Amino acid sequence: MNQFITRNSGAIARIWADVARRYNVTEAEFAERIAAIADRAMAKSGESAGTDLLATVRGEDLCLAIACEKGDDSAWIEFESQYRSTMNGAARALTRDDAEAEDLVQYVFGDLFGTRLDGDRRLGKLAHYSGRGSLGGWLRAVVYQCFIDRKRVTARFEQVEEVEEFDRLAGSSAAATQGGISAPPPRPD
């Protein structure tokens, strides 16, 4: 990680210089996040992925995500101001219900903020934002994934009215779990 920062210090400094609002994020924290993202990209796609990242990283969005992850209240206020309507729109398009959409957005905010702790550090989804695409686009994808995850959980508990439907679901569930492979029950038509 430090080698990446040393090799690319000029490029990282230029990205940092373009960040207008830095909240409580230091240049070192910013560089470390970029290096961690580059390391993951290079492990997956090779050395050129790190250079590609530096050419496309959205410094402003990444800095906001880092600040929110650190718990900066002013960053969260800015985050909510900029992205709540984007998240609400995505949730409404998926749920087609205002109350359910609001519930989904609140659930996503909890995931982003991090409800689990590792020592004194929150484990939230914002740590997974790479800065490669827009934060708004990434958030729409997070809303979608949370919607799908919640649907999978609730689909397991759907009430079955017909005996034949119950037998079909039980049979397909048993077949899917044979051999240690577990799959969610099929969705009713």
MODELLER restraints for C-alpha pairs under 7 A, 6 or more apart:
rsr = mdl.restraints
at = mdl.atoms
rsr.add(forms.Gaussian(group=physical.xy_distance, feature=features.Distance(at['CA:1:A'], at['CA:35:A']), mean=5.49, stdev=0.5))
rsr.add(forms.Gaussian(group=physical.xy_distance, feature=features.Distance(at['CA:1:A'], at['CA:36:A']), mean=6.50, stdev=0.5))
rsr.add(forms.Gaussian(group=physical.xy_distance, feature=features.Distance(at['CA:1:A'], at['CA:39:A']), mean=6.90, stdev=0.5))
rsr.add(forms.Gaussian(group=physical.xy_distance, feature=features.Distance(at['CA:4:A'], at['CA:35:A']), mean=6.09, stdev=0.5))
rsr.add(forms.Gaussian(group=physical.xy_distance, feature=features.Distance(at['CA:5:A'], at['CA:31:A']), mean=6.54, stdev=0.5))
rsr.add(forms.Gaussian(group=physical.xy_distance, feature=features.Distance(at['CA:5:A'], at['CA:35:A']), mean=6.23, stdev=0.5))
rsr.add(forms.Gaussian(group=physical.xy_distance, feature=features.Distance(at['CA:11:A'], at['CA:54:A']), mean=6.87, stdev=0.5))
rsr.add(forms.Gaussian(group=physical.xy_distance, feature=features.Distance(at['CA:12:A'], at['CA:31:A']), mean=6.43, stdev=0.5))
rsr.add(forms.Gaussian(group=physical.xy_distance, feature=features.Distance(at['CA:15:A'], at['CA:59:A']), mean=5.89, stdev=0.5))
rsr.add(forms.Gaussian(group=physical.xy_distance, feature=features.Distance(at['CA:16:A'], at['CA:27:A']), mean=6.83, stdev=0.5))
rsr.add(forms.Gaussian(group=physical.xy_distance, feature=features.Distance(at['CA:16:A'], at['CA:59:A']), mean=6.55, stdev=0.5))
rsr.add(forms.Gaussian(group=physical.xy_distance, feature=features.Distance(at['CA:19:A'], at['CA:59:A']), mean=5.89, stdev=0.5))
rsr.add(forms.Gaussian(group=physical.xy_distance, feature=features.Distance(at['CA:19:A'], at['CA:60:A']), mean=5.01, stdev=0.5))
rsr.add(forms.Gaussian(group=physical.xy_distance, feature=features.Distance(at['CA:22:A'], at['CA:63:A']), mean=6.29, stdev=0.5))
rsr.add(forms.Gaussian(group=physical.xy_distance, feature=features.Distance(at['CA:23:A'], at['CA:67:A']), mean=6.31, stdev=0.5))
rsr.add(forms.Gaussian(group=physical.xy_distance, feature=features.Distance(at['CA:23:A'], at['CA:75:A']), mean=6.49, stdev=0.5))
rsr.add(forms.Gaussian(group=physical.xy_distance, feature=features.Distance(at['CA:24:A'], at['CA:67:A']), mean=6.33, stdev=0.5))
rsr.add(forms.Gaussian(group=physical.xy_distance, feature=features.Distance(at['CA:24:A'], at['CA:72:A']), mean=6.97, stdev=0.5))
rsr.add(forms.Gaussian(group=physical.xy_distance, feature=features.Distance(at['CA:25:A'], at['CA:63:A']), mean=6.88, stdev=0.5))
rsr.add(forms.Gaussian(group=physical.xy_distance, feature=features.Distance(at['CA:25:A'], at['CA:67:A']), mean=5.88, stdev=0.5))
rsr.add(forms.Gaussian(group=physical.xy_distance, feature=features.Distance(at['CA:30:A'], at['CA:63:A']), mean=6.84, stdev=0.5))
rsr.add(forms.Gaussian(group=physical.xy_distance, feature=features.Distance(at['CA:37:A'], at['CA:130:A']), mean=6.07, stdev=0.5))
rsr.add(forms.Gaussian(group=physical.xy_distance, feature=features.Distance(at['CA:38:A'], at['CA:49:A']), mean=6.91, stdev=0.5))
rsr.add(forms.Gaussian(group=physical.xy_distance, feature=features.Distance(at['CA:38:A'], at['CA:50:A']), mean=4.63, stdev=0.5))
rsr.add(forms.Gaussian(group=physical.xy_distance, feature=features.Distance(at['CA:38:A'], at['CA:53:A']), mean=6.60, stdev=0.5))
rsr.add(forms.Gaussian(group=physical.xy_distance, feature=features.Distance(at['CA:41:A'], at['CA:49:A']), mean=5.65, stdev=0.5))
rsr.add(forms.Gaussian(group=physical.xy_distance, feature=features.Distance(at['CA:41:A'], at['CA:50:A']), mean=6.47, stdev=0.5))
rsr.add(forms.Gaussian(group=physical.xy_distance, feature=features.Distance(at['CA:42:A'], at['CA:49:A']), mean=5.22, stdev=0.5))
rsr.add(forms.Gaussian(group=physical.xy_distance, feature=features.Distance(at['CA:42:A'], at['CA:50:A']), mean=5.85, stdev=0.5))
rsr.add(forms.Gaussian(group=physical.xy_distance, feature=features.Distance(at['CA:53:A'], at['CA:132:A']), mean=6.69, stdev=0.5))
rsr.add(forms.Gaussian(group=physical.xy_distance, feature=features.Distance(at['CA:56:A'], at['CA:132:A']), mean=5.89, stdev=0.5))
rsr.add(forms.Gaussian(group=physical.xy_distance, feature=features.Distance(at['CA:57:A'], at['CA:131:A']), mean=5.04, stdev=0.5))
rsr.add(forms.Gaussian(group=physical.xy_distance, feature=features.Distance(at['CA:57:A'], at['CA:132:A']), mean=4.78, stdev=0.5))
rsr.add(forms.Gaussian(group=physical.xy_distance, feature=features.Distance(at['CA:58:A'], at['CA:131:A']), mean=5.05, stdev=0.5))
rsr.add(forms.Gaussian(group=physical.xy_distance, feature=features.Distance(at['CA:58:A'], at['CA:132:A']), mean=6.19, stdev=0.5))
rsr.add(forms.Gaussian(group=physical.xy_distance, feature=features.Distance(at['CA:58:A'], at['CA:133:A']), mean=6.99, stdev=0.5))
rsr.add(forms.Gaussian(group=physical.xy_distance, feature=features.Distance(at['CA:59:A'], at['CA:131:A']), mean=6.82, stdev=0.5))
rsr.add(forms.Gaussian(group=physical.xy_distance, feature=features.Distance(at['CA:61:A'], at['CA:131:A']), mean=6.47, stdev=0.5))
rsr.add(forms.Gaussian(group=physical.xy_distance, feature=features.Distance(at['CA:61:A'], at['CA:135:A']), mean=5.83, stdev=0.5))
rsr.add(forms.Gaussian(group=physical.xy_distance, feature=features.Distance(at['CA:62:A'], at['CA:131:A']), mean=5.02, stdev=0.5))
rsr.add(forms.Gaussian(group=physical.xy_distance, feature=features.Distance(at['CA:64:A'], at['CA:75:A']), mean=6.21, stdev=0.5))
rsr.add(forms.Gaussian(group=physical.xy_distance, feature=features.Distance(at['CA:65:A'], at['CA:126:A']), mean=5.93, stdev=0.5))
rsr.add(forms.Gaussian(group=physical.xy_distance, feature=features.Distance(at['CA:67:A'], at['CA:75:A']), mean=5.94, stdev=0.5))
rsr.add(forms.Gaussian(group=physical.xy_distance, feature=features.Distance(at['CA:68:A'], at['CA:75:A']), mean=5.47, stdev=0.5))
rsr.add(forms.Gaussian(group=physical.xy_distance, feature=features.Distance(at['CA:68:A'], at['CA:76:A']), mean=5.50, stdev=0.5))
rsr.add(forms.Gaussian(group=physical.xy_distance, feature=features.Distance(at['CA:69:A'], at['CA:113:A']), mean=6.67, stdev=0.5))
rsr.add(forms.Gaussian(group=physical.xy_distance, feature=features.Distance(at['CA:69:A'], at['CA:126:A']), mean=6.15, stdev=0.5))
rsr.add(forms.Gaussian(group=physical.xy_distance, feature=features.Distance(at['CA:69:A'], at['CA:127:A']), mean=6.82, stdev=0.5))
rsr.add(forms.Gaussian(group=physical.xy_distance, feature=features.Distance(at['CA:83:A'], at['CA:136:A']), mean=6.47, stdev=0.5))
rsr.add(forms.Gaussian(group=physical.xy_distance, feature=features.Distance(at['CA:86:A'], at['CA:136:A']), mean=6.73, stdev=0.5))
rsr.add(forms.Gaussian(group=physical.xy_distance, feature=features.Distance(at['CA:87:A'], at['CA:105:A']), mean=6.42, stdev=0.5))
rsr.add(forms.Gaussian(group=physical.xy_distance, feature=features.Distance(at['CA:87:A'], at['CA:139:A']), mean=6.68, stdev=0.5))
rsr.add(forms.Gaussian(group=physical.xy_distance, feature=features.Distance(at['CA:87:A'], at['CA:140:A']), mean=6.08, stdev=0.5))
rsr.add(forms.Gaussian(group=physical.xy_distance, feature=features.Distance(at['CA:87:A'], at['CA:143:A']), mean=6.71, stdev=0.5))
rsr.add(forms.Gaussian(group=physical.xy_distance, feature=features.Distance(at['CA:88:A'], at['CA:101:A']), mean=6.49, stdev=0.5))
rsr.add(forms.Gaussian(group=physical.xy_distance, feature=features.Distance(at['CA:88:A'], at['CA:102:A']), mean=6.79, stdev=0.5))
rsr.add(forms.Gaussian(group=physical.xy_distance, feature=features.Distance(at['CA:88:A'], at['CA:105:A']), mean=6.34, stdev=0.5))
rsr.add(forms.Gaussian(group=physical.xy_distance, feature=features.Distance(at['CA:90:A'], at['CA:140:A']), mean=5.93, stdev=0.5))
rsr.add(forms.Gaussian(group=physical.xy_distance, feature=features.Distance(at['CA:90:A'], at['CA:143:A']), mean=6.83, stdev=0.5))
rsr.add(forms.Gaussian(group=physical.xy_distance, feature=features.Distance(at['CA:91:A'], at['CA:101:A']), mean=4.78, stdev=0.5))
rsr.add(forms.Gaussian(group=physical.xy_distance, feature=features.Distance(at['CA:91:A'], at['CA:104:A']), mean=6.58, stdev=0.5))
rsr.add(forms.Gaussian(group=physical.xy_distance, feature=features.Distance(at['CA:91:A'], at['CA:105:A']), mean=6.70, stdev=0.5))
rsr.add(forms.Gaussian(group=physical.xy_distance, feature=features.Distance(at['CA:91:A'], at['CA:143:A']), mean=6.48, stdev=0.5))
rsr.add(forms.Gaussian(group=physical.xy_distance, feature=features.Distance(at['CA:92:A'], at['CA:98:A']), mean=6.18, stdev=0.5))
rsr.add(forms.Gaussian(group=physical.xy_distance, feature=features.Distance(at['CA:92:A'], at['CA:101:A']), mean=5.05, stdev=0.5))
rsr.add(forms.Gaussian(group=physical.xy_distance, feature=features.Distance(at['CA:95:A'], at['CA:101:A']), mean=5.87, stdev=0.5))
rsr.add(forms.Gaussian(group=physical.xy_distance, feature=features.Distance(at['CA:104:A'], at['CA:147:A']), mean=6.97, stdev=0.5))
rsr.add(forms.Gaussian(group=physical.xy_distance, feature=features.Distance(at['CA:108:A'], at['CA:143:A']), mean=6.41, stdev=0.5))
rsr.add(forms.Gaussian(group=physical.xy_distance, feature=features.Distance(at['CA:108:A'], at['CA:146:A']), mean=6.88, stdev=0.5))
rsr.add(forms.Gaussian(group=physical.xy_distance, feature=features.Distance(at['CA:111:A'], at['CA:124:A']), mean=5.54, stdev=0.5))
rsr.add(forms.Gaussian(group=physical.xy_distance, feature=features.Distance(at['CA:111:A'], at['CA:125:A']), mean=5.85, stdev=0.5))
rsr.add(forms.Gaussian(group=physical.xy_distance, feature=features.Distance(at['CA:112:A'], at['CA:124:A']), mean=4.80, stdev=0.5))
rsr.add(forms.Gaussian(group=physical.xy_distance, feature=features.Distance(at['CA:112:A'], at['CA:125:A']), mean=4.64, stdev=0.5))
rsr.add(forms.Gaussian(group=physical.xy_distance, feature=features.Distance(at['CA:112:A'], at['CA:126:A']), mean=5.33, stdev=0.5))
rsr.add(forms.Gaussian(group=physical.xy_distance, feature=features.Distance(at['CA:113:A'], at['CA:124:A']), mean=5.24, stdev=0.5))
rsr.add(forms.Gaussian(group=physical.xy_distance, feature=features.Distance(at['CA:114:A'], at['CA:122:A']), mean=5.21, stdev=0.5))
rsr.add(forms.Gaussian(group=physical.xy_distance, feature=features.Distance(at['CA:114:A'], at['CA:123:A']), mean=4.79, stdev=0.5))
rsr.add(forms.Gaussian(group=physical.xy_distance, feature=features.Distance(at['CA:114:A'], at['CA:124:A']), mean=3.61, stdev=0.5))
rsr.add(forms.Gaussian(group=physical.xy_distance, feature=features.Distance(at['CA:114:A'], at['CA:125:A']), mean=6.90, stdev=0.5))
rsr.add(forms.Gaussian(group=physical.xy_distance, feature=features.Distance(at['CA:115:A'], at['CA:122:A']), mean=6.83, stdev=0.5))
rsr.add(forms.Gaussian(group=physical.xy_distance, feature=features.Distance(at['CA:115:A'], at['CA:123:A']), mean=6.91, stdev=0.5))
rsr.add(forms.Gaussian(group=physical.xy_distance, feature=features.Distance(at['CA:116:A'], at['CA:122:A']), mean=5.94, stdev=0.5))
rsr.add(forms.Gaussian(group=physical.xy_distance, feature=features.Distance(at['CA:116:A'], at['CA:123:A']), mean=5.51, stdev=0.5))
rsr.add(forms.Gaussian(group=physical.xy_distance, feature=features.Distance(at['CA:117:A'], at['CA:123:A']), mean=5.71, stdev=0.5))
rsr.add(forms.Gaussian(group=physical.xy_distance, feature=features.Distance(at['CA:155:A'], at['CA:187:A']), mean=6.83, stdev=0.5))
rsr.add(forms.Gaussian(group=physical.xy_distance, feature=features.Distance(at['CA:156:A'], at['CA:185:A']), mean=6.51, stdev=0.5))
rsr.add(forms.Gaussian(group=physical.xy_distance, feature=features.Distance(at['CA:160:A'], at['CA:166:A']), mean=5.99, stdev=0.5))
rsr.add(forms.Gaussian(group=physical.xy_distance, feature=features.Distance(at['CA:169:A'], at['CA:185:A']), mean=6.51, stdev=0.5))
rsr.add(forms.Gaussian(group=physical.xy_distance, feature=features.Distance(at['CA:169:A'], at['CA:186:A']), mean=6.90, stdev=0.5))
rsr.add(forms.Gaussian(group=physical.xy_distance, feature=features.Distance(at['CA:173:A'], at['CA:185:A']), mean=5.43, stdev=0.5))
rsr.add(forms.Gaussian(group=physical.xy_distance, feature=features.Distance(at['CA:176:A'], at['CA:182:A']), mean=5.87, stdev=0.5))
rsr.add(forms.Gaussian(group=physical.xy_distance, feature=features.Distance(at['CA:176:A'], at['CA:183:A']), mean=5.78, stdev=0.5))
rsr.add(forms.Gaussian(group=physical.xy_distance, feature=features.Distance(at['CA:177:A'], at['CA:183:A']), mean=6.59, stdev=0.5))
